[in-house]
Amino acid sequence: LIADGTVELNVIAQDTTSYGSDLDEIDLAGLLRKLNSMDGATWIRLMYTYPQRFTDELVRAIDECEHVVPYVDMPLQHIADSVLRRMGRGAGRERIEELLDKLRAAGIAIRTTFIVGFPGETEDEFEQLLTFVKEFEFDAMGVFAYSPEPGTPAAGMSDQVPDEIKAE
């Protein structure tokens, strides 16, 4: 791509932070460092990263690589531990907040998305999310109402939130 004149590379996958988990010689931080060292790529953007696999070395690589955009797209989906567990997210509030603090300290912009109305979400869980969003002040954010996808565990949960509550 670089030989053909591409100057912007988007490193993207369903879970980009899993890159290299099946390899012995390189992980995502190493990939970013390799791409950064190539002549021609002036803008390398990292998308769809997740807290459970985001390492300190990855934070350093983003911070230190001049061609890596100091930006991550990290779909957190919620902040209440109980909702995160029901979603099967693999990281809780403490881990998320610790990582976000490290990213901010490194000057890395954070874009995220959240889901409201996930099955079983209580008023208290929603308020936790609302307070968190107000206090953290993300650089960019999207919010979506949960919608059941056929065949997923959440679609079969009995405590679906009514559409009018999700819209509210």
N, C-alpha and C positions, 0 to 999 in steps of 0.2 A: 504493500500500500504506500509506504513512504517512497519507494523507488518510482511509483507512478505519480508522485506529487502530493499525496495526502499530507496535510499539516495538522489535522485534528484527529485524534484517535479516541474513541469511546470504548472503554473497557467495561463490558456489560454482560451479565448472565442472570439467570434466575436468582442465584446467590453468588455474587462475584467473590465474596470473601472466602468461599470454599475453594477457590482456585489453588491448585497444587496439592490438595489433600490426598490425591492419588499419585503424587509424584514424590520422588526422594530428593530431587536436586533443586527445586524452586517452589516458592510460595508466591502469593500475590505481591508482597513487598518486593521480592526479588524480581518479579516480572516488571513492576513499575520502574525499578532501577535500571533494568535492561532496556526497556522502551525509552526511558529518559536519556540514556547514553547514545541512542541512535541519532545520527545526523538527519535533520529534516522534520522530525516530529516536534512541533512547537507547543502543542496543546494536547494534554492527555487527561481525559476526564474519567472518573471512577463512578459507576452507578450500581445501584441495588446491592448495598453492603448491609450486613447484619451484625448486631452487637456481639452475639455469642462467639463469633470467629474473628472479631476485629482485634488485632494484636497491637501491642505498643510499638513493635517494629513497623507495622503498617502505618501507624500515626507518624512515626519518624520519616518513613519513606515519602509520604505525601508532603510533609513539611520540608524535607531536604531536597527533593527533586525539583529542579527549576522549571521543568516542562509539565509537571503534574499540577493540574489546577487544584488549588487549595479548597476543595469542595467535595462533599460526599452526599449521595442520595441514599438515605437510610430509612426505609419504611418501617417505622417503629410499631405502628398499628394501635397501640394503647400504652398506658403506663401503670395501670392497676395490676398488681401481681396476680390477683385472682383471674382477671380477664386474660392476661398473658399466658397463664397456665392453661386455661380452657382453649386458647388459640394454639397451644403447642409451640409457642415462640422460642423457647430455649434460653431466654435471658429474662431476668427480673428487673424490677425498677432500680435496685441498687447498682447492678452491673451497667444498666443503661445510663444512669446519671453519672457514674464514674467515667464512662467512656465519653459522654458528651462534654464533660468538664475537660478531659484531655484534648479533645478535638478543638474546643474553644480556646484553650491555652496555647495551642499550636497555630491559632489564626485560621482554622479550617471552617469554611461556611458549611452549614448543615441544612439540607432540605429533607423533609419527612412527609409521611402521610399517616393519617389516623383513621380508624373505623369506629363509628358510633353505632350503637344498637346491636352489638354482637349478642348472640343468645345468652340470656341470663344477666346481661349488664344491668346493674342496679343504679339508682340515683346517686348513691355514694361513689360508685366506681366512675360514673360519668363526671361527677364533681372533681374527683381526683385528677382525671384527664384534663378537665377545663382549667383547674388551678395550675397544673404542670405546664400547660401550653402558655398560659398568661405569664408565668414566672420565667420560663426559659427563653421566650421570644426567639423562635426559630427564624432563620434567614428566609426560608420559603417553606410553605406547608400546604398540604391538601387534606381535606376531610371528606370522607365518604360514608354514606349510610350502608350498613351491612346488608348484603343480599345473598340469599342461600344459593349455593351452587350444587346442583344435583350430584349425588355420590360422595359429597364431603361429610366428614363427621358433624360439622356444625349445622349442616342442613337438616340433620336428623335429630338435633337437640330439641327437647320438648318445650323449653322456655324461650321461644322466639319473642323478640320485642316487637310490639305492634308498629306498623309502618308510620302511623301518625306520631308516635313517640320518637321514632328515628328521625323523622322530618323536623320535628321540633328541636 
